[in-house]
Amino acid sequence: MIVFDTLFIILIIYIFIYCVYQLFFSIGAKKLDIYFNELEKSRCEAKDEKNLCVVIFANYKNKNLDNLLSALNTQTYTKEKYQVHVVYQKDENDTSISRDFAYGAQIHNIQNPDYFSTDKAMNLFLDKMLDDETIDAYVFVGADRIVGEKYLENINKSLLPSCVLVGSRVATNEKNQFAKRVKNSIISAYLKYANRTNILVRAMFKLPFFIDSENFVITHDILKKIGYVGVEDKDSELEFSLCLAANDVKSIYCPYIITGVDVKNYDFSNPTLKAKFDLFTHYFPILAFKDIAFKEFILFLLKPNSIVVLLSFLFLLCMAVYLPHHVARTAVALLGVFLFVNLVVSINIAQIQFREIFWLCLYPFCLAWQKVKIFINNLTMRSIADSNYEEENINSATINAVVNNGKKDIYCKLDLVSEDGMRKVVFREGNHFIGTDSYLRMYDALEEITYKLQSKGMTLKTCQNCQHFTICPDGTLDCLNGKCNISQNEILVWNGCQYFYLRHDKKEN
């Protein structure tokens, strides 16, 4: 009973603080009209056109890339004042000729799997670009986003010296399906509500905002100071946002830098709880030495979403019904009234119509359904990764091999696996399995399995490791062919015979 009482009190306090926090923003939103008037005045002032570098990460899955490049190629902004670069991850099975330029954009094709991750590829590109001191700011746009003809012009009007600007997004819908129309209405109502009651108020108070990796701008000096960008996923965005704030750089929301997001591509995911907890514990010790804006940004990690608030209140309501204590019921009733007042005030501030209120009320359910889909997808991917060994290697070739443990030869099996154009080797002996990472060449995968076995005191007796073996490049990627200097026969790298003698470089290892 003590556990339930403690949980009850913590939840009451938690939701109460959330209500006070939200009410503070709702009250602050009354000054938004004044804030917009000031913004308009500053934007109307004549500004020199900055040199902008637009950076896009894309792969074969991004079907809207050409539309985006076409839109960027027809901007109202002076053509000589901006350049567009696409960091493109080409599919390994794509045999078509790589594009170097398209719609005025330069395309940098990535075929090295070591740089297939977004962060590695982007930061490798930026390392080369940062030497160009003529670039004033970098604009990061998602390959599936939709931009208007004044997109870069609005960025230039909003740019300040040494700043990071996070853009706005609006929901769009290209399909006329009923489900897509409903989803678009729900998301549009939520974005309008969130903008007026929270996001714009944060911008008005100069509070940091989380980076949207598919629509943000960072000036050259700030990027050079930080040294990298984190745009891989939501966890990377969160880490990068907090890194900026910790270095006294505020990422401020700008309502004029607008991109469209088709509802089919709308991302409902959030940073993981583990990432939030790790970053909270990392930065918490330095809170005392930081300004109020940074403290608020760190504590913002504890802010619940609509699902958590709804489920927490329902839980408290159930506990109050079954708990005999009169104080508990009174506290929950007061909290319910407080939540309702908060909702009414925020809806009034958001200036949304009655039908938008209806769609807004459906948002927690839409969010919950999307979270369930994300959870199921993660479970499915995990189950695929953890599936039994036979299923994982359906397309593999298994060969017999021999290892020596220093005392005797042991017969084993090697599974030569080809997955999505990559190669790896799995050593099997009884119930023991040792696998390698994925490589472009089978030759390199065999090198790794040899090294792993040597670290366990075992020698893999394949031709590739034999002193009498000579590799014979055959024009293929794998480097599979060779020649035995004793038998003079052509052999494969994974073959073995009675003439095996360990190479000198293997002995030194």
Secondary structure, 3 states (H helix, E strand, C coil): CHHHHHHHHHHHHHHHHHHHHHHHHHHHHHHHHHHHHHHHHHHHCCCCCCCEEEEEEEECCCCCHHHHHHHHHCCCCCHHHEEEEEEEECCCCCCCCCCCEECCEEEEEECCHHHCCHHHHHHHHHHHHCCCCCCCEEEEEECCCECCCCHHHHHHHHCCCCCEEEEEEEEECCCCCHHHHHHHHHHHHHHHHHHHHHHHHHHHCCCCCCCCCCEEEEEHHHHHHHCCCCCCCHHHHHHHHHHHHHCCCCEEEEEEEEEEEEHHHCCCCCCCHHHHHHHHHHHHHHHHHCCHHHHHHHHHHHCCCHHHHHHHHHHHHHHHHHCCCHHHHHHHHHHHHHHHHHHHHHHHHHCCCHHHHHHHHHHHHHHHHHHHHHHHHHHHHHHHHCCCHHHHCCCCEEEEEEEECCCCEEEEEEEEEEECCEEEEEEEECCEEEECCCECCHHHHHHHHHHHHHCCCCEECCHHHECCEEECCCCCCCCCEEEECCCCCEEECCCCCCCCCECHHHHHC
